[in-house]
């Protein structure tokens, strides 16, 4: 198979949109680890930052966490939400 649907559409984007949004104000370590490029250490840092500083006000505030760089943010920005 060459990555195209039978009607000719490219299918790679589906993998990104199939994953649910992650509320970084309530997500546990395991849920945060479903984000692309987020391992246990970074997920734990997100939770620790949230506990120390209170809830994130906007999704890109997660970039304040040590270990979250621009690339990781860009890969996950569609999935990261705050509520």
N, CA, C and O atoms as CSV, one atom per row, in Angstrom:
chain,resi,resn,atom,element,x,y,z
A,1,UNK,N,N,0.843,-1.179,0.000
A,1,UNK,CA,C,0.000,0.000,0.000
A,1,UNK,C,C,0.884,1.236,0.000
A,1,UNK,O,O,1.933,1.234,0.644
A,2,UNK,N,N,0.499,2.273,-0.691
A,2,UNK,CA,C,1.353,3.431,-0.871
A,2,UNK,C,C,0.961,4.641,-0.036
A,2,UNK,O,O,1.462,5.733,-0.305
A,3,UNK,N,N,0.092,4.509,0.962
A,3,UNK,CA,C,-0.287,5.620,1.810
A,3,UNK,C,C,-1.434,6.445,1.278
A,3,UNK,O,O,-1.752,7.499,1.829
A,4,UNK,N,N,-2.060,5.979,0.214
A,4,UNK,CA,C,-3.187,6.710,-0.358
A,4,UNK,C,C,-4.473,5.920,-0.167
A,4,UNK,O,O,-4.483,4.692,-0.243
A,5,UNK,N,N,-5.547,6.640,0.078
A,5,UNK,CA,C,-6.858,5.999,0.171
A,5,UNK,C,C,-7.276,5.572,-1.225
A,5,UNK,O,O,-6.678,6.001,-2.212
A,6,UNK,N,N,-8.282,4.743,-1.314
A,6,UNK,CA,C,-8.740,4.270,-2.621
A,6,UNK,C,C,-9.172,5.412,-3.530
A,6,UNK,O,O,-9.083,5.304,-4.753
A,7,UNK,N,N,-9.641,6.509,-2.935
A,7,UNK,CA,C,-10.059,7.629,-3.770
A,7,UNK,C,C,-8.902,8.571,-4.092
A,7,UNK,O,O,-9.115,9.624,-4.693
A,8,UNK,N,N,-7.667,8.204,-3.696
A,8,UNK,CA,C,-6.493,8.979,-4.051
A,8,UNK,C,C,-6.045,9.983,-2.994
A,8,UNK,O,O,-4.985,10.591,-3.145
A,9,UNK,N,N,-6.810,10.169,-1.945
A,9,UNK,CA,C,-6.406,11.117,-0.900
A,9,UNK,C,C,-5.257,10.537,-0.084
A,9,UNK,O,O,-5.186,9.330,0.144
A,10,UNK,N,N,-4.377,11.403,0.345
A,10,UNK,CA,C,-3.251,10.979,1.176
A,10,UNK,C,C,-3.756,10.761,2.602
A,10,UNK,O,O,-4.576,11.543,3.081
A,11,UNK,N,N,-3.285,9.718,3.291
A,11,UNK,CA,C,-3.838,9.345,4.586
A,11,UNK,C,C,-2.986,9.711,5.799
A,11,UNK,O,O,-3.458,9.514,6.919
A,12,UNK,N,N,-1.788,10.219,5.659
A,12,UNK,CA,C,-0.911,10.435,6.804
A,12,UNK,C,C,-1.506,11.354,7.854
A,12,UNK,O,O,-1.301,11.110,9.043
A,13,UNK,N,N,-2.219,12.380,7.485
A,13,UNK,CA,C,-2.782,13.323,8.450
A,13,UNK,C,C,-3.760,12.659,9.408
A,13,UNK,O,O,-3.921,13.139,10.530
A,14,UNK,N,N,-4.405,11.599,9.020
A,14,UNK,CA,C,-5.407,10.944,9.859
A,14,UNK,C,C,-4.821,10.528,11.202
A,14,UNK,O,O,-5.520,10.567,12.215
A,15,UNK,N,N,-3.570,10.136,11.230
A,15,UNK,CA,C,-2.958,9.688,12.473
A,15,UNK,C,C,-2.946,10.799,13.519
A,15,UNK,O,O,-3.107,10.527,14.708
A,16,UNK,N,N,-2.758,12.045,13.092
A,16,UNK,CA,C,-2.718,13.168,14.018
A,16,UNK,C,C,-4.104,13.473,14.551
A,16,UNK,O,O,-4.269,13.691,15.751
A,17,UNK,N,N,-5.099,13.493,13.686
A,17,UNK,CA,C,-6.438,13.893,14.095
A,17,UNK,C,C,-7.188,12.785,14.823
A,17,UNK,O,O,-8.220,13.055,15.438
A,18,UNK,N,N,-6.704,11.553,14.773
A,18,UNK,CA,C,-7.371,10.453,15.452
A,18,UNK,C,C,-7.145,10.478,16.962
A,18,UNK,O,O,-7.878,9.825,17.705
A,19,UNK,N,N,-6.146,11.217,17.422
A,19,UNK,CA,C,-5.843,11.273,18.847
A,19,UNK,C,C,-6.693,12.344,19.513
A,19,UNK,O,O,-6.892,13.418,18.945
A,20,UNK,N,N,-7.196,12.064,20.707
A,20,UNK,CA,C,-8.039,13.047,21.405
A,20,UNK,C,C,-7.226,14.232,21.920
A,20,UNK,O,O,-6.011,14.146,22.100
A,21,UNK,N,N,-7.924,15.331,22.151
A,21,UNK,CA,C,-7.297,16.503,22.751
A,21,UNK,C,C,-6.893,16.168,24.191
A,21,UNK,O,O,-7.533,15.353,24.856
A,22,UNK,N,N,-5.835,16.805,24.650
A,22,UNK,CA,C,-5.337,16.602,26.007
A,22,UNK,C,C,-5.461,17.922,26.763
A,22,UNK,O,O,-4.860,18.926,26.380
A,23,UNK,N,N,-6.241,17.912,27.834
A,23,UNK,CA,C,-6.361,19.088,28.696
A,23,UNK,C,C,-5.170,19.064,29.646
A,23,UNK,O,O,-5.123,18.256,30.574
A,24,UNK,N,N,-4.214,19.950,29.411
A,24,UNK,CA,C,-2.990,19.931,30.210
A,24,UNK,C,C,-3.212,20.376,31.655
A,24,UNK,O,O,-2.302,20.273,32.477
A,25,UNK,N,N,-4.407,20.867,31.972
A,25,UNK,CA,C,-4.706,21.234,33.359
A,25,UNK,C,C,-5.233,20.066,34.184
A,25,UNK,O,O,-5.270,20.146,35.411
A,26,UNK,N,N,-5.635,18.996,33.535
A,26,UNK,CA,C,-6.183,17.852,34.274
A,26,UNK,C,C,-5.523,16.520,33.917
A,26,UNK,O,O,-5.714,15.533,34.627
A,27,UNK,N,N,-4.761,16.478,32.844
A,27,UNK,CA,C,-4.180,15.216,32.368
A,27,UNK,C,C,-3.154,14.663,33.353
A,27,UNK,O,O,-2.384,15.408,33.959
A,28,UNK,N,N,-3.162,13.345,33.497
A,28,UNK,CA,C,-2.149,12.684,34.315
A,28,UNK,C,C,-0.936,12.360,33.438
A,28,UNK,O,O,-0.954,12.580,32.227
A,29,UNK,N,N,0.101,11.841,34.063
A,29,UNK,CA,C,1.344,11.535,33.348
A,29,UNK,C,C,1.085,10.602,32.171
A,29,UNK,O,O,1.589,10.835,31.072
A,30,UNK,N,N,0.311,9.558,32.391
A,30,UNK,CA,C,0.042,8.582,31.331
A,30,UNK,C,C,-0.639,9.245,30.130
A,30,UNK,O,O,-0.277,8.966,28.987
A,31,UNK,N,N,-1.605,10.106,30.373
A,31,UNK,CA,C,-2.296,10.798,29.279
A,31,UNK,C,C,-1.356,11.747,28.545
A,31,UNK,O,O,-1.377,11.821,27.316
A,32,UNK,N,N,-0.538,12.469,29.293
A,32,UNK,CA,C,0.407,13.403,28.672
A,32,UNK,C,C,1.411,12.671,27.789
A,32,UNK,O,O,1.884,13.218,26.793
A,33,UNK,N,N,1.732,11.442,28.154
A,33,UNK,CA,C,2.685,10.659,27.367
A,33,UNK,C,C,2.130,10.247,26.008
A,33,UNK,O,O,2.880,9.738,25.175
A,34,UNK,N,N,0.840,10.453,25.764
A,34,UNK,CA,C,0.288,10.155,24.437
A,34,UNK,C,C,0.606,11.265,23.445
A,34,UNK,O,O,0.406,11.094,22.242
A,35,UNK,N,N,1.100,12.401,23.934
A,35,UNK,CA,C,1.502,13.480,23.039
A,35,UNK,C,C,2.787,13.076,22.319
A,35,UNK,O,O,3.645,12.413,22.901
A,36,UNK,N,N,2.916,13.468,21.079
A,36,UNK,CA,C,4.067,13.117,20.252
A,36,UNK,C,C,5.353,13.695,20.841
A,36,UNK,O,O,5.489,14.912,20.969
A,37,UNK,N,N,6.283,12.832,21.195
A,37,UNK,CA,C,7.575,13.255,21.712
A,37,UNK,C,C,7.629,13.473,23.211
A,37,UNK,O,O,8.673,13.863,23.734
A,38,UNK,N,N,6.532,13.233,23.917
A,38,UNK,CA,C,6.499,13.423,25.371
A,38,UNK,C,C,6.683,12.070,26.054
A,38,UNK,O,O,5.830,11.187,25.965
A,39,UNK,N,N,7.809,11.933,26.730
A,39,UNK,CA,C,8.076,10.730,27.501
A,39,UNK,C,C,7.711,10.956,28.960
A,39,UNK,O,O,7.160,11.998,29.315
A,40,UNK,N,N,8.016,9.989,29.790
A,40,UNK,CA,C,7.657,10.067,31.207
A,40,UNK,C,C,8.259,11.299,31.888
A,40,UNK,O,O,7.559,11.985,32.633
A,41,UNK,N,N,9.539,11.593,31.648
A,41,UNK,CA,C,10.189,12.716,32.332
A,41,UNK,C,C,9.522,14.045,32.000
A,41,UNK,O,O,9.259,14.847,32.896
A,42,UNK,N,N,9.249,14.283,30.730
A,42,UNK,CA,C,8.616,15.547,30.332
A,42,UNK,C,C,7.184,15.603,30.854
A,42,UNK,O,O,6.733,16.655,31.309
A,43,UNK,N,N,6.472,14.497,30.793
A,43,UNK,CA,C,5.100,14.455,31.314
A,43,UNK,C,C,5.094,14.780,32.808
A,43,UNK,O,O,4.232,15.522,33.280
A,44,UNK,N,N,6.045,14.231,33.542
A,44,UNK,CA,C,6.137,14.519,34.976
A,44,UNK,C,C,6.456,15.991,35.216
A,44,UNK,O,O,5.942,16.589,36.161
A,45,UNK,N,N,7.301,16.580,34.366
A,45,UNK,CA,C,7.627,18.005,34.501
A,45,UNK,C,C,6.398,18.874,34.256
A,45,UNK,O,O,6.231,19.902,34.913
A,46,UNK,N,N,5.543,18.479,33.326
A,46,UNK,CA,C,4.310,19.232,33.068
A,46,UNK,C,C,3.423,19.209,34.312
A,46,UNK,O,O,2.906,20.246,34.729
A,47,UNK,N,N,3.250,18.034,34.896
A,47,UNK,CA,C,2.419,17.905,36.101
A,47,UNK,C,C,3.036,18.697,37.255
A,47,UNK,O,O,2.319,19.394,37.974
A,48,UNK,N,N,4.352,18.598,37.442
A,48,UNK,CA,C,5.029,19.327,38.519
A,48,UNK,C,C,4.891,20.832,38.333
A,48,UNK,O,O,4.655,21.559,39.299
A,49,UNK,N,N,5.036,21.300,37.100
A,49,UNK,CA,C,4.896,22.730,36.819
A,49,UNK,C,C,3.481,23.192,37.155
A,49,UNK,O,O,3.294,24.235,37.781
A,50,UNK,N,N,2.506,22.423,36.742
A,50,UNK,CA,C,1.099,22.758,36.998
A,50,UNK,C,C,0.822,22.812,38.500
A,50,UNK,O,O,0.130,23.712,38.975
A,51,UNK,N,N,1.359,21.854,39.240
A,51,UNK,CA,C,1.151,21.827,40.693
A,51,UNK,C,C,1.836,23.006,41.386
A,51,UNK,O,O,1.321,23.519,42.379
A,52,UNK,N,N,2.985,23.438,40.876
A,52,UNK,CA,C,3.735,24.538,41.481
A,52,UNK,C,C,3.185,25.913,41.107
A,52,UNK,O,O,3.219,26.840,41.916
A,53,UNK,N,N,2.675,26.045,39.870
A,53,UNK,CA,C,2.284,27.359,39.348
A,53,UNK,C,C,0.790,27.533,39.127
A,53,UNK,O,O,0.347,28.616,38.745
A,54,UNK,N,N,0.019,26.504,39.356
A,54,UNK,CA,C,-1.415,26.579,39.107
A,54,UNK,C,C,-1.737,26.216,37.666
A,54,UNK,O,O,-0.844,25.886,36.887
A,55,UNK,N,N,-3.018,26.279,37.314
A,55,UNK,CA,C,-3.436,25.850,35.974
A,55,UNK,C,C,-2.844,26.711,34.864
A,55,UNK,O,O,-2.589,27.902,35.037
A,56,UNK,N,N,-2.638,26.076,33.734
A,56,UNK,CA,C,-2.191,26.799,32.550
A,56,UNK,C,C,-3.348,27.674,32.074
A,56,UNK,O,O,-4.501,27.244,32.102
A,57,UNK,N,N,-3.047,28.898,31.639
A,57,UNK,CA,C,-4.095,29.813,31.190
A,57,UNK,C,C,-4.416,29.651,29.704
A,57,UNK,O,O,-5.552,29.859,29.279
A,58,UNK,N,N,-3.416,29.281,28.931
A,58,UNK,CA,C,-3.611,29.053,27.496
A,58,UNK,C,C,-2.716,27.893,27.069
A,58,UNK,O,O,-1.704,27.619,27.714
A,59,UNK,N,N,-3.082,27.217,25.993
A,59,UNK,CA,C,-2.335,26.018,25.594
A,59,UNK,C,C,-0.832,26.218,25.440
A,59,UNK,O,O,-0.054,25.364,25.864
A,60,UNK,N,N,-0.406,27.335,24.838
A,60,UNK,CA,C,1.029,27.480,24.607
A,60,UNK,C,C,1.816,27.824,25.874
A,60,UNK,O,O,3.042,27.920,25.822
A,61,UNK,N,N,1.137,28.010,27.009
A,61,UNK,CA,C,1.848,28.173,28.284
A,61,UNK,C,C,2.654,26.926,28.631
A,61,UNK,O,O,3.584,26.995,29.435
A,62,UNK,N,N,2.310,25.796,28.039
A,62,UNK,CA,C,3.054,24.562,28.297
A,62,UNK,C,C,4.515,24.714,27.858
A,62,UNK,O,O,5.380,23.959,28.303
A,63,UNK,N,N,4.784,25.679,26.995
A,63,UNK,CA,C,6.161,25.909,26.537
A,63,UNK,C,C,7.053,26.442,27.654
A,63,UNK,O,O,8.277,26.447,27.516
A,64,UNK,N,N,6.462,26.887,28.748
A,64,UNK,CA,C,7.238,27.362,29.902
A,64,UNK,C,C,7.882,26.203,30.659
A,64,UNK,O,O,8.796,26.405,31.459
A,65,UNK,N,N,7.406,25.006,30.404
A,65,UNK,CA,C,7.916,23.812,31.088
A,65,UNK,C,C,9.252,23.409,30.472
A,65,UNK,O,O,9.378,23.306,29.251
A,66,UNK,N,N,10.245,23.182,31.324
A,66,UNK,CA,C,11.552,22.727,30.867
A,66,UNK,C,C,11.388,21.415,30.104
A,66,UNK,O,O,10.797,20.463,30.613
A,67,UNK,N,N,11.910,21.371,28.891
A,67,UNK,CA,C,11.798,20.159,28.079
A,67,UNK,C,C,10.788,20.284,26.954
A,67,UNK,O,O,10.740,19.434,26.066
A,68,UNK,N,N,9.974,21.346,26.982
A,68,UNK,CA,C,9.004,21.569,25.903
A,68,UNK,C,C,9.575,22.648,24.993
A,68,UNK,O,O,9.530,23.835,25.316
A,69,UNK,N,N,10.105,22.229,23.870
A,69,UNK,CA,C,10.653,23.173,22.909
A,69,UNK,C,C,9.658,23.481,21.808
A,69,UNK,O,O,8.538,22.968,21.796
A,70,UNK,N,N,10.081,24.317,20.894
A,70,UNK,CA,C,9.216,24.722,19.794
A,70,UNK,C,C,8.757,23.564,18.929
A,70,UNK,O,O,7.602,23.532,18.504
A,71,UNK,N,N,9.633,22.623,18.664
A,71,UNK,CA,C,9.270,21.483,17.819
A,71,UNK,C,C,8.216,20.600,18.458
A,71,UNK,O,O,7.262,20.179,17.804
A,72,UNK,N,N,8.394,20.325,19.738
A,72,UNK,CA,C,7.422,19.492,20.446
A,72,UNK,C,C,6.067,20.201,20.491
A,72,UNK,O,O,5.029,19.567,20.305
A,73,UNK,N,N,6.075,21.507,20.737
A,73,UNK,CA,C,4.835,22.292,20.748
A,73,UNK,C,C,4.161,22.222,19.376
A,73,UNK,O,O,2.962,21.959,19.290
A,74,UNK,N,N,4.919,22.453,18.313
A,74,UNK,CA,C,4.340,22.461,16.964
A,74,UNK,C,C,3.711,21.114,16.616
A,74,UNK,O,O,2.651,21.072,15.992
A,75,UNK,N,N,4.347,20.021,17.009
A,75,UNK,CA,C,3.810,18.691,16.704
A,75,UNK,C,C,2.514,18.395,17.451
A,75,UNK,O,O,1.734,17.546,17.020
A,76,UNK,N,N,2.278,19.079,18.559
A,76,UNK,CA,C,1.136,18.753,19.416
A,76,UNK,C,C,0.131,19.881,19.606
A,76,UNK,O,O,-0.857,19.699,20.318
A,77,UNK,N,N,0.346,21.016,19.005
A,77,UNK,CA,C,-0.490,22.192,19.279
A,77,UNK,C,C,-1.969,21.971,18.991
A,77,UNK,O,O,-2.816,22.594,19.631
A,78,UNK,N,N,-2.294,21.104,18.051
A,78,UNK,CA,C,-3.702,20.835,17.730
A,78,UNK,C,C,-4.390,19.994,18.807
A,78,UNK,O,O,-5.617,19.981,18.897
A,79,UNK,N,N,-3.609,19.301,19.614
A,79,UNK,CA,C,-4.178,18.401,20.633
A,79,UNK,C,C,-4.180,18.989,22.032
A,79,UNK,O,O,-4.930,18.524,22.891
A,80,UNK,N,N,-3.357,20.002,22.281
A,80,UNK,CA,C,-3.232,20.560,23.627
A,80,UNK,C,C,-4.299,21.622,23.850
A,80,UNK,O,O,-4.404,22.587,23.092
A,81,UNK,N,N,-5.089,21.428,24.905
A,81,UNK,CA,C,-6.139,22.388,25.261
A,81,UNK,C,C,-6.065,22.688,26.755
A,81,UNK,O,O,-5.460,21.942,27.526
A,82,UNK,N,N,-6.697,23.800,27.148
A,82,UNK,CA,C,-6.871,24.110,28.570
A,82,UNK,C,C,-8.346,24.368,28.804
A,82,UNK,O,O,-9.012,25.018,27.999
A,83,UNK,N,N,-8.846,23.855,29.906
A,83,UNK,CA,C,-10.257,24.046,30.265
A,83,UNK,C,C,-10.350,24.357,31.733
A,83,UNK,O,O,-11.448,24.556,32.254
